[in-house]
């Protein structure tokens, strides 16, 4: 018995030493960012129907974020933490939002600060496995403000998904083409009692010169709730075309079906950068709520954003006009239902 204990101790010491020695060869990178904004609603009624800018004529903090990536050998890990209302809305099921699928209806405020947390293993040069929580592959926009050219979010982004928790495999198919497949919890849940799981997938490719990149995305499955089950499917397409060093176009189309009821979004982003320190992005989106699941009608939202760059600082003045086929979706200055709303945002993002 003593011999076995001594042998195990010796083996543990060797393994620990090997891991410690190997970890010194690893690399660690930090990505940190902060953002803040002022939003002016011309009707002084709020009228914000998308994520992260839910304020009325006030100065607001967006999010303070720190992301740590470490890798050694074939293993890598990412811990991405966010603090502020932006992070809380992103992880709404883990904080102050609905927790109907969480154990005992509990709410886990510490989880709301974890935007992403995952471990990856590069099995071969063409196959990588990842387990944990990561931002969704669906859509074009991202939770981090510095990663978007518009500060306010689209209706497509705001109606999800935001993230997935599960396992996935990234497979290189040769050249510029790759496939991702995985299985995850119900959308936007880090923890859940639901027995249902969603299949997720992405097929991506690009031209040889990378001027055109194509992403075909999917999520779908049956979510087991009490007392019923919900069937969900979503197909999403992103086309990213760099016409020149100064002009680019992004198109995002998505269709989500929930138990036979659906909504769709089509968004076009026109990006123009006349200089290295100034750029413009004009986003036009048509959001069709066919079965009154989200907006009760069709929304046309047009957003023009400037990007003034001073080193790591980006200042974003933004004008936005939303029009709805639902004549009472917004409110006018008198508090009466209206079909349109307009707003102005002055935002600042800093990445370091």
C-alpha positions as CSV (number, residue, x, y, z in Angstrom):
1,X,0.0,0.0,0.0
2,X,2.8,2.4,1.0
3,X,4.6,1.5,-2.3
4,X,1.5,2.5,-4.3
5,X,1.1,5.7,-2.4
6,X,4.8,6.6,-3.0
7,X,4.5,5.7,-6.6
8,X,1.4,7.8,-7.0
9,X,3.1,10.7,-5.2
10,X,6.1,10.4,-7.5
11,X,3.9,10.3,-10.6
12,X,1.9,13.4,-9.4
13,X,5.1,15.3,-8.8
14,X,6.4,14.5,-12.3
15,X,3.1,15.5,-13.9
16,X,2.9,18.7,-11.8
17,X,6.4,19.5,-12.7
18,X,5.7,18.9,-16.4
19,X,2.6,21.0,-16.4
20,X,4.4,23.8,-14.5
21,X,7.3,23.6,-17.0
22,X,5.0,23.6,-20.0
23,X,2.9,26.5,-18.7
24,X,5.9,28.8,-18.6
25,X,6.0,28.5,-22.4
26,X,2.3,29.6,-22.6
27,X,1.1,33.0,-23.7
28,X,-1.4,35.3,-22.0
29,X,-3.1,38.2,-23.6
30,X,-5.4,40.8,-22.0
31,X,-8.2,42.8,-23.7
32,X,-9.8,45.5,-21.6
33,X,-12.5,48.0,-22.6
34,X,-14.9,50.6,-21.2
35,X,-17.8,52.4,-22.8
36,X,-20.2,55.2,-21.8
37,X,-22.9,57.2,-23.5
38,X,-25.6,59.8,-23.4
39,X,-28.9,59.1,-25.1
40,X,-31.4,61.8,-26.0
41,X,-35.0,60.8,-26.8
42,X,-36.7,63.5,-28.8
43,X,-40.1,62.5,-27.3
44,X,-38.7,62.2,-23.8
45,X,-40.5,58.9,-23.4
46,X,-37.7,56.3,-23.7
47,X,-38.9,54.6,-26.8
48,X,-35.9,52.3,-26.8
49,X,-36.8,48.8,-28.0
50,X,-33.4,47.3,-28.5
51,X,-30.6,46.2,-26.1
52,X,-28.1,48.2,-24.0
53,X,-29.4,51.8,-24.4
54,X,-32.4,51.7,-22.2
55,X,-32.2,55.2,-20.8
56,X,-34.0,58.5,-21.1
57,X,-31.9,61.7,-21.5
58,X,-29.2,60.7,-19.1
59,X,-25.5,59.9,-18.9
60,X,-24.9,56.1,-18.6
61,X,-22.1,53.7,-18.1
62,X,-22.2,50.8,-20.6
63,X,-19.7,48.1,-19.5
64,X,-16.2,47.7,-18.0
65,X,-14.8,44.5,-19.5
66,X,-11.7,42.4,-19.1
67,X,-10.9,39.4,-21.2
68,X,-8.0,37.0,-20.5
69,X,-6.8,34.5,-23.1
70,X,-4.1,31.9,-22.1
71,X,-2.7,29.0,-24.2
72,X,0.0,26.5,-23.9
73,X,0.5,23.5,-26.1
74,X,-2.8,22.3,-27.5
75,X,-4.9,23.8,-24.7
76,X,-6.3,27.3,-24.4
77,X,-8.7,29.0,-22.1
78,X,-10.7,32.3,-22.1
79,X,-12.2,34.2,-19.2
80,X,-14.2,37.2,-20.3
81,X,-15.8,39.3,-17.6
82,X,-18.1,42.3,-17.9
83,X,-19.5,44.7,-15.3
84,X,-22.4,47.1,-15.9
85,X,-25.9,47.2,-17.3
86,X,-24.7,46.0,-20.7
87,X,-23.2,42.9,-19.2
88,X,-26.3,42.3,-17.0
89,X,-28.7,42.6,-20.1
90,X,-26.4,40.3,-22.0
91,X,-26.6,37.6,-19.3
92,X,-30.2,38.4,-18.4
93,X,-31.2,34.9,-17.4
94,X,-28.3,34.7,-15.0
95,X,-29.0,38.0,-13.2
96,X,-32.0,40.1,-12.7
97,X,-34.0,38.7,-15.7
98,X,-36.3,35.7,-15.9
99,X,-35.0,32.5,-14.5
100,X,-37.9,30.2,-15.2
101,X,-35.6,27.4,-16.5
102,X,-32.9,27.9,-13.8
103,X,-32.9,25.5,-10.8
104,X,-35.7,26.3,-8.4
105,X,-36.2,29.6,-10.2
106,X,-33.1,30.9,-8.6
107,X,-31.1,33.8,-9.9
108,X,-27.3,33.7,-10.1
109,X,-26.0,37.3,-10.0
110,X,-22.3,36.2,-10.1
111,X,-22.9,34.4,-13.4
112,X,-24.2,37.7,-15.0
113,X,-20.6,39.0,-14.9
114,X,-19.3,36.1,-17.0
115,X,-19.7,37.0,-20.6
116,X,-17.6,34.1,-21.8
117,X,-15.7,31.3,-20.1
118,X,-14.5,28.3,-22.1
119,X,-11.6,25.8,-22.6
120,X,-10.4,24.6,-26.0
121,X,-8.4,21.7,-27.1
122,X,-6.7,21.6,-30.5
123,X,-6.9,17.9,-31.2
124,X,-5.3,18.2,-34.7
125,X,-4.4,21.1,-37.1
126,X,-8.0,20.8,-38.5
127,X,-10.0,20.0,-35.4
128,X,-10.6,21.9,-32.2
129,X,-13.0,21.2,-29.3
130,X,-14.4,23.9,-27.0
131,X,-16.5,23.6,-23.9
132,X,-18.1,26.4,-21.8
133,X,-20.0,29.6,-22.5
134,X,-19.3,31.7,-25.6
135,X,-20.9,34.6,-27.5
136,X,-23.3,33.4,-30.3
137,X,-22.1,32.8,-33.8
138,X,-25.5,34.0,-35.1
139,X,-25.8,37.6,-36.4
140,X,-23.2,40.3,-37.1
141,X,-23.2,42.5,-34.0
142,X,-21.3,41.8,-30.8
143,X,-21.8,42.6,-27.1
144,X,-18.6,44.6,-26.8
145,X,-19.3,48.2,-27.8
146,X,-15.8,48.7,-29.2
147,X,-16.4,45.8,-31.7
148,X,-19.4,47.5,-33.3
149,X,-19.5,50.6,-35.5
150,X,-23.0,51.5,-34.4
151,X,-23.4,52.0,-30.7
152,X,-27.1,51.1,-30.5
153,X,-28.1,47.6,-31.4
154,X,-30.3,46.2,-34.1
155,X,-33.6,44.4,-33.5
156,X,-32.1,41.2,-34.9
157,X,-29.4,41.3,-32.3
158,X,-31.7,42.3,-29.5
159,X,-34.0,39.3,-30.1
160,X,-31.1,36.9,-29.8
161,X,-29.5,34.6,-29.3
162,X,-26.8,36.3,-27.2
163,X,-24.7,33.3,-26.1
164,X,-24.5,29.5,-25.9
165,X,-23.3,27.2,-23.1
166,X,-22.3,23.7,-24.2
167,X,-19.7,22.0,-26.4
168,X,-18.7,22.5,-30.0
169,X,-16.2,21.3,-32.6
170,X,-14.5,23.6,-35.1
171,X,-13.5,21.6,-38.3
172,X,-11.3,23.0,-41.1
173,X,-12.6,21.7,-44.4
174,X,-9.6,23.1,-46.4
175,X,-8.8,26.5,-47.9
176,X,-11.0,29.2,-46.5
177,X,-13.9,26.8,-45.6
178,X,-14.7,25.7,-42.0
179,X,-17.6,24.0,-40.2
180,X,-18.6,24.4,-36.6
181,X,-21.1,21.9,-34.9
182,X,-22.2,21.7,-31.3
183,X,-24.8,21.1,-28.7
184,X,-25.9,23.7,-26.1
185,X,-28.3,24.6,-23.4
186,X,-31.5,26.5,-24.3
187,X,-30.5,29.9,-25.7
188,X,-29.0,32.4,-23.2
189,X,-28.9,30.0,-20.3
190,X,-25.6,29.3,-18.4
191,X,-27.5,27.0,-16.1
192,X,-30.8,25.3,-16.5
193,X,-33.0,22.3,-15.4
194,X,-34.4,21.9,-18.9
195,X,-33.7,18.5,-20.5
196,X,-33.9,20.0,-24.0
197,X,-30.8,20.9,-25.9
198,X,-30.1,22.9,-29.1
199,X,-28.0,21.9,-32.0
200,X,-25.8,24.7,-33.3
201,X,-23.8,25.0,-36.5
202,X,-21.9,27.4,-38.7
203,X,-20.5,26.9,-42.3
204,X,-18.1,29.7,-43.2
205,X,-16.0,30.4,-46.3
206,X,-14.3,33.2,-48.1
207,X,-12.8,34.2,-51.4
208,X,-9.0,33.8,-51.8
209,X,-8.4,37.5,-51.3
210,X,-10.8,37.6,-48.3
211,X,-12.8,40.4,-49.8
212,X,-16.0,38.4,-49.5
213,X,-16.7,36.3,-46.4
214,X,-19.8,34.2,-46.0
215,X,-21.3,32.7,-42.8
216,X,-24.3,30.4,-42.7
217,X,-25.5,29.9,-39.1
218,X,-28.1,27.7,-37.4
219,X,-29.6,26.8,-34.1
220,X,-32.5,24.5,-33.4
221,X,-34.1,21.9,-31.1
222,X,-36.7,21.3,-28.6
223,X,-36.6,23.1,-25.2
224,X,-38.2,21.0,-22.5
225,X,-40.1,23.3,-20.1
226,X,-42.8,22.7,-17.5
227,X,-45.5,21.7,-18.5
228,X,-44.9,22.0,-22.2
229,X,-42.1,21.9,-24.8
230,X,-41.0,24.6,-27.2
231,X,-39.6,24.0,-30.7
232,X,-37.0,26.5,-31.8
233,X,-35.2,26.9,-35.1
234,X,-33.2,29.8,-36.6
235,X,-31.3,30.2,-39.8
236,X,-29.0,33.2,-40.2
237,X,-26.8,34.5,-43.1
238,X,-24.0,37.0,-42.9
239,X,-22.2,38.4,-46.0
240,X,-19.2,40.7,-45.5
241,X,-17.8,42.4,-48.6
242,X,-14.8,44.7,-48.6
243,X,-15.2,46.6,-51.8
244,X,-12.1,48.6,-51.1
245,X,-9.9,49.8,-48.3
246,X,-12.4,52.6,-47.6
247,X,-15.8,51.0,-48.4
248,X,-17.4,47.8,-47.2
249,X,-20.9,46.3,-47.0
250,X,-22.3,43.8,-44.5
251,X,-25.7,42.1,-45.0
252,X,-27.3,40.0,-42.2
253,X,-30.5,38.1,-42.7
254,X,-32.1,35.9,-40.0
255,X,-35.3,33.9,-39.6
256,X,-36.4,32.5,-36.2
257,X,-39.3,30.1,-35.7
258,X,-40.8,29.4,-32.3
259,X,-43.5,26.8,-32.2
260,X,-44.7,27.7,-35.7
261,X,-44.6,31.5,-35.1
262,X,-41.7,33.5,-36.6
263,X,-39.9,36.7,-37.0
264,X,-37.2,37.8,-39.5
265,X,-34.7,40.6,-39.8
266,X,-32.8,41.9,-42.8
267,X,-30.0,44.5,-42.0
268,X,-27.6,46.2,-44.4
269,X,-24.5,48.0,-43.0
270,X,-22.7,50.5,-45.3
271,X,-19.2,51.3,-44.0
272,X,-17.2,54.2,-45.3
273,X,-13.8,55.2,-43.9
274,X,-12.4,58.2,-45.8
275,X,-9.4,58.5,-43.4
276,X,-7.8,56.3,-40.7
277,X,-9.3,58.4,-38.0
278,X,-12.9,58.9,-39.2
279,X,-15.6,56.6,-40.5
280,X,-19.3,56.4,-41.1
281,X,-21.7,53.5,-40.8
282,X,-25.3,53.6,-42.0
283,X,-27.4,50.6,-40.8
284,X,-30.8,50.0,-42.3
285,X,-32.9,47.2,-40.9
286,X,-36.3,45.7,-41.6
287,X,-37.6,43.6,-38.7
288,X,-40.8,41.7,-39.6
289,X,-42.8,40.3,-36.6
290,X,-45.1,38.1,-38.6
291,X,-47.0,36.6,-35.6
292,X,-46.7,39.5,-33.0
293,X,-44.1,37.7,-31.0
294,X,-41.8,40.8,-30.4
295,X,-42.9,44.1,-31.9
296,X,-46.5,43.5,-33.1
297,X,-45.6,44.7,-36.6
298,X,-42.9,45.6,-39.1
299,X,-40.1,47.9,-38.0
300,X,-37.9,49.9,-40.3
301,X,-34.9,51.3,-38.3
302,X,-32.3,53.6,-39.9
303,X,-29.1,54.4,-37.9
304,X,-26.3,56.7,-38.9
305,X,-23.1,56.6,-36.8
306,X,-19.8,58.4,-37.0
307,X,-16.6,56.9,-35.7
308,X,-14.0,59.5,-34.6
309,X,-10.8,57.7,-33.5
310,X,-8.1,59.1,-31.3
311,X,-5.7,56.3,-30.5
312,X,-7.7,53.7,-28.6
313,X,-10.6,56.0,-28.0
314,X,-13.6,56.0,-30.4
315,X,-16.2,58.7,-30.1
316,X,-19.6,57.8,-31.7
317,X,-22.2,60.4,-32.5
318,X,-25.4,58.6,-33.7
319,X,-28.8,59.5,-35.1
320,X,-31.5,56.9,-35.2
321,X,-35.0,56.8,-36.6
322,X,-37.4,53.9,-36.0
323,X,-40.7,53.5,-37.9
324,X,-43.3,50.8,-37.1
325,X,-46.4,49.5,-38.8
326,X,-47.8,49.3,-35.3
327,X,-49.2,52.8,-34.7
328,X,-48.9,52.5,-30.9
329,X,-45.5,50.8,-30.6
330,X,-43.8,54.1,-29.6
331,X,-45.0,57.1,-27.6
332,X,-45.0,60.8,-28.6
333,X,-44.3,63.7,-26.3
334,X,-47.9,63.7,-25.0
335,X,-47.7,60.0,-24.1
336,X,-49.9,59.0,-27.0
337,X,-49.2,56.0,-29.1
338,X,-47.0,56.7,-32.2
339,X,-45.6,54.8,-35.1
340,X,-42.2,56.5,-35.1
341,X,-39.4,57.5,-32.7
342,X,-36.1,59.3,-33.0
343,X,-33.1,59.6,-30.8
344,X,-29.5,60.8,-30.6
345,X,-26.6,59.1,-28.9
346,X,-23.1,60.4,-28.1
347,X,-21.0,57.4,-27.0
348,X,-17.4,56.8,-26.2
349,X,-15.5,53.4,-26.2
350,X,-11.9,52.8,-25.1
351,X,-10.0,49.6,-25.7
352,X,-6.7,48.9,-24.0
